[in-house]
């Protein structure tokens, strides 16, 4: 796992460590790590043109001391001072090594001609949009041809949340110290970071439990069949999806479950979706149910299952509500998606259950569930997914450019495999079936949701680019077909 801590916890850990170290030692550790990464990304340090964008905080000091190290190796280092304050000892060290402070009229040309730009404008405590002259320097750096290396977090990105309000530095590499920060893993902030390099400065013993974690391939462990496995022991997932208006959701959610490792898929709906599922997935055991509202005993006709998926393409009327109520009054794990979430927004009482419940909304659906605004959810995804998990007493998977999975009083999990190629109709239905299969296989709700998101994103990447090279557009069915390859990749510790 990659572990991330919010700013307050990082500050407390830094204070505890600095109390045990000589004055300035922690900054020197950070500067050494920053300089090392910069030297590695430069074709050659000697003769390279390096510009430091320096604010008045500790990150400015880190950048100055790192610049001094590069200058001693022959780099031509220049400093752009933003604001009235600067780290005096760091500047003195840089000058002693041959670096120089630029005048205002020299700034734009120096940034444009730099081989490497180090962003030390603001630190992890920066919130809100960048003000001048920081915003102007950020824009010049982001538009330059040189490599941009951010110190700890790109200036303009909220380190704790990933929010970006206005201008921000667009880095090629971000060198972060001691631990990841949530804003490095969560969009929109994550999209400004480039490659993130973690430098160990010794904070580990002083850090509490993380606020956010991001899995690596070795952390994704879908259920594996053993020598004594049969289809029932592997897990039977029941799916209630589709209707006369939305037959594709039925086929796609069933396909996600079929290729998601379920021992058996039991699918139930009205006649037309059942016919299409039977044709496309003959492995599925199907049941035709009547169109009208249903009694809870309707589930007995479907047969015994270990987990339920309900909602994709189901409609939002009385019939759909009766099926959702039937599922959520069982003592089995259940996943609710799509139309089921719309029904749930007016029947939140159904969430008062002891069994695990996974909800998989996009931002608009989450806004309806918690009585908020879609734009507000998009702007503060971490805050809203935490709030929803606590308020709804459920495992909440918030879909989006960064998919987040939250449960109350646990670190939020960030999915690192997402891709814009998933922004196509039906991929969410595939995800529902896949997570349902993992639930039926015995994974706890949060593990099933996080593993499902990881495998789903990886399958999309593999479908879009089965071999290194340019990506191609994909469909939801392409994601289904690539799920076996995604499972193989995580079993072999494949790409993150």
Protein Blocks (a to p, Z undefined) as FASTA:
>chain_A
ZZdddfklmmmmmmmmmmmpcehklmmmmmmmmmmmmmmmpmbfghpacdddddfbfklm
mmmmmmmmmmmnopacddddedjbdcfklmmmmmmnopacddfklmmmmmmmpmbdcdfk
bcfkbgcjdddfklmmmmmmmmpmbdcddehiaghiafknopaehjadddfbdcdehiac
fklmpcfklmmnmpaddddehlmmmpccdfbdcddfklpccddddfkbcfklnopaddde
djfklmmlmmmmmmmmmmnopabdcddddfklmmmmmmmmmmbccddddfbdcdfklmmm
nopcfbdcehihnbjafklmmmmmmmmmpcbdcddehjlmmmmmmmmmlmmcfbdcdddd
dfklmmmmnopafklmmmmmmlmmmmmmmmnopacddedjbdcdddehiacdddfkbcfk
lmcghklmmmmmmmmmmmmnopafklmmmmmmmmmmmmmmmmmmmbgcddddddfklmmm
mmmmmmmmmmnopaZZ
